[in-house]
Amino acid sequence: MCIKRQLYDSALRHGGRLGSKFSYRIYGKGFKEDSNQDPVTKGEAWDHWSSGRGGFRIDGKLDNSDSLTFQGEFSENRNRSNVGIVSLADLNLENVDDLEDVRGSYLQGRWERQFDSGSKLAVQAYYSHYDRDAEHWFKESEDSFDLEFHHLFKAGEQHPIVWGGDLRWLDRRSKA
């Protein structure tokens, strides 16, 4: 019989107005679970895990034609597990207790303009970062940045056309 205890599970959300043109939302969520019992050894199974995240979003209209959105989030996860590692020298299997931490965050901003002609222009920028550290396996991290724009307009009565561009930069690093 495996018994897993949830030590906590919580969430928070709140929103409101920022002046007359903007609104906001913030949130947070997290949980933590205790380890199962190993059915063979009756000891700890080393499978604890916990997770937490929080973020925000702000939306607003600058005037009748321009709007802005900003949002972001951060997260952290911790996982414990028992893993088998094979030695290539003597093909021996060793069970080890492993701890893995994963952290990440992102920020995004978007501006949109609606023209009197019915066309629309949008520009968006996005940045994200994450780190992953698996104690006995590897470490990796990544940063990415994305900038894009789109222009929507009508050619005649029934032919919407969208054109735009995207610039993306990615930097990934890993170490075994």
N, C-alpha and C positions, 0 to 999 in steps of 0.2 A: 504494500500500500504506500503510495507516494502522497505526501502532504506538502503542499506549497502554500506558504502564507504570503498574503499581500500586506506589506507593512504600511504602505499608504498609497493612495490614488487621489489626486486633487486636480482641480481645474478652476481657473478664474477668468472671467471675461468682463470687460467694462468698455463702455463707449459713451460718447457725448459730442458736444459742439465746441469748436474753437472759433469764437467770433460768429459772424453771420454767414461766412462763406465756406467754412471747413468743418468736417466731422472727423472723429478719430475712433479707433478701436484698439484696445490692448488686450493681450491674453497671455496666459501661462498655464502649463499643464505638466504634470509629472507623476511618476509612480516608482515604487520600489518593491521588488519581490524577493523574498528570502529563498534560500536554496531548498531543493528537494532533498529527500533522504535517499541515499544510494541503497537499492534493494539488496545488494550482495553484502556490502560491508556494514550496512546500517549507519554509516557515517555521512558526512556532508557530500552531496553530489556535485558541488561546485558549479551550480548553474544559476547563481544569483543574477539579477539584472535590474538596472534602473535606467530611467529616461526622464529627461526634462527638456522643455522648450518654452520659449516665450517670444512674443513678437508684437508688432504694431502695424496699423495702416491708417493713413491720413488721406482723405479725399476732399477736393474742393474745386469750386469754380471761381476763377479770377474775375471773369465777366461773362457776358452772354456767349462768347465764342471760345474762351480758353479754360481748360480744366487741368488740374494737377493731381497726381497720385504718388504717394511715397509709402513704401512698405518694407519691412525687414523682419528677420527672425534669427534666433540663435537656438542651438540645440546641443545637448550633451547626453551621450548614452554610455553606459558601462556594462559590459557583459563578462561574466566569468564562466569558464567551461573547462572540462577535462578533455584533453586532446592527446592523440597518440602521435609521437614523432619517431620516424624510422631512421636509424643510423645507417648510412650507406656503407660505412666501413665494415660492420659486422652484421648488417640486416637485423639488428635488434630493435624491438619496439619498446619505447618508453612512454608511459602515461605521465603527463605533466598538467598541472593546474595553470590555466592561461587566463590572463586578464586583458580585455580589449577595451580601449577607450576610443570613442568617435565623437568629435566635436565639429560643429559647422555653423555657418552664419551666411546670411545674404542681405543685400540692400538692393532695392529697385525703385527707380523714379520714372514717371511717364508724364509727358505733356501732350495734350491734344488741342487742336484748333479746328473748329467748325467754321467754314467760310459761308458767306451768304449764297454763293452759287451752289451749295450742297456738297462741295468737295470737303475732304477732311485730311489733315496732316497730323501724324503722330510720331513722336520721338521718344525712345525708351532707352535707359541705361540700366545695366544689371551687373552686380559684382557678387561673387560667392567665394567662400573659403571653407575648406574642411581639412581636418587632421584625423588620421586613423593610426592607432598604435596598438598592434597585436603583439603582446609581450614576447612570445616565443616564435613569431612568424615574420612579421615585417612592420615597417612604418611607411606611411605615405601621406602626402599632403597635396592639395590642389588649390590653385587660385584661378578664377576665370572672370573675364570681363567681357561684356557684350554691349554693343551700341547698335541700335537699328532705327530706321525710319521707314514710314509708309506714307504714300500719298494716294488717296482714293478720289477719283473724279468720274463723271459720266461723259461718255462719248455718245451723244444722241440721247434719246429718251430711255432706252432699255439696255445700255451697254456700260456697266460699271467697269472701270479699269483701276487696278491697284499696281503700283510700282514702288520700289524702294530698295533698300540696301541694308546690309548687316556686316558688322565688323566684330570678330570674335578673337580673343586672346586667351590662351590656356597654358598654364604652367603646372605640370604635374611632376612631383618628385617622389621617389620611392627608394627604400633601402631594405634589403632582406636581412 
